[in-house]
Amino acid sequence: MTNGEIGRRSLFRGAGILGLAAATGFTGGGTASAAGAPRMTVRLAKPGVAPGRIFFTYTNASGGGGVEIADAAGEPLWSTSAADLYYENFQQQTYRGRKVLTWWQGTGNPANGGTGNGIGVLTGLDHTPVATVGPSGDFHPDVHEFRITPWNTALITCYVPVRRDLSSVGGPVDGLVLDSYCEEVDIASGAVLLRWSALDHVPLTDSYKPLPATPDQPWDFFHANSISLTPDNHLLVSGRSTCALYQVHRTTGAVIWRLGGKSSSFALTPDAVFGWQHHAIFEDPRTIRLFDNASDGTTTLHPTRVAWLRLDPRGMTASLARSMSIPGSHVTAMGSAQRLPGGNVFVNWGMTPRLSEFSPDGDLLFDATLPTPSYRAFKFP
């Protein structure tokens, strides 16, 4: 039995987890119940809504949270939760040719501070344990990304505080920085195939994030919040604090190009400018879809939107191909956008506890409120 499969002893002990069954809340082939799970409220459902079940996470008033699958009417179908764990990034993916349920769980409330230390969990669709992605030394999987690649590896984020000279940005010589790491990990063995440090590749001066009020607080200068594959099988990394996307070489870690922010390799048209973004994904070889928050709570560029950016690699320009939004929406953190099989777009509005589904033409077909904010939310058949 390999290190990453059921029985792995790379345990996350911060919440008292002793093995995968305890980590997921399951024993053997048992299932959790939807009884008592919080319910989302459907406010709009028009003809044309794509069929499927809705995957989201929630937090409890008394602490901790859970994951939930609901039907299109908002009825809970399945849920599991814990009083001392938080959950994010709940979705359906493919591992070794089979569909699996995946999520992140751990300590640290992602909606209050933005990061956490935990593990990635994989179960079968019948909720039986499959594998975990655990910590490697000081590097613990963080809430922001848990993406399975076609090669059965996982793309994850990690955050580690380190000492750096911050005098170039008006900080102390011996300052504290929260470095963002992007890792590719072999799920079966737990081997780390790539560990990319934002500090090693991005200048401190590229950050829009103000320095903390007190020097004992780490400065989150980059804040990696999504990793996905590029058409040529490298990595697309989103840095919220730099308002930029980076194509990172999957073997060497070198930055191939930057999009947005202070050091963009591409010239952006004015309507293509984005900021404090989440969930950046190549939808086709020349088009990136992202959840453009466009606000950090202090500075606002425009209403929050889902934006499609068209890249011209020859002219090194980027333009806005299309966008979808709800008038007056300003989401300062979190959020996701998913293209559904029939062309509809499923949107989670992050800190605004709301889900929407748009037609390919941008008509609002579905709208619902969640019990609490969810970092990301998805819809699967």
Disulfide bonds with the S-S distance in Angstrom:
none
